Every structure is written in C-alpha cells, then in structure tokens.
C-alpha cells in the first residue's frame, strides 16, 4: 500500500512519532486497527485542526504519559472463565 502525505506534514508527524517511539508504519497500523475496531474514525473529523504556534512545538513526552488515566478500565472478572467456553475446559 502506498500513501501520499504532504512533505511538511509527514516530517512533522515523523518527529512526533519518533518522540513516542513509533514510526509512520506503526502509527498507520494503529490508526487502521482503531478505525476497524470502532467502525468509525477514532477521532472527531468535523472541523479541520487549526495549528497554533503552541501546537507546532513538540509536547514533552512526560506530559503525554498518563493522559488517559481514568478513561480506560478492565472489569474485575476480566480473567475469569467465560460460561460459553465451559465445555472446552
């Protein structure tokens, strides 16, 4: 698969992704998996993003870690056997 990306956007994306320990292929793979899982875009695309001078600077990585705290959870019985599979156990 070939994807055409604006040169400046691609360069900026590579810088941000590198700070996250990702490359462009991994980021596209994550995006596609989330799109398939949600059967929708994994973010709001209603309005184009306006870039300010503050946004164009790289966000320190310590500000990114933990930004999803409290938004993701697992049920207490996540590892418990499922009734549907009792006959296989």
Secondary structure, 3 states (H helix, E strand, C coil): CCCCCCHHHHHHHHHHHHHCCCCHHHHHHHHHHHHHHHCCCCCCCCCCCCCCHHHHCCCCHHHHCCCCCCCCCCCCCCCCCCHHHHHHC
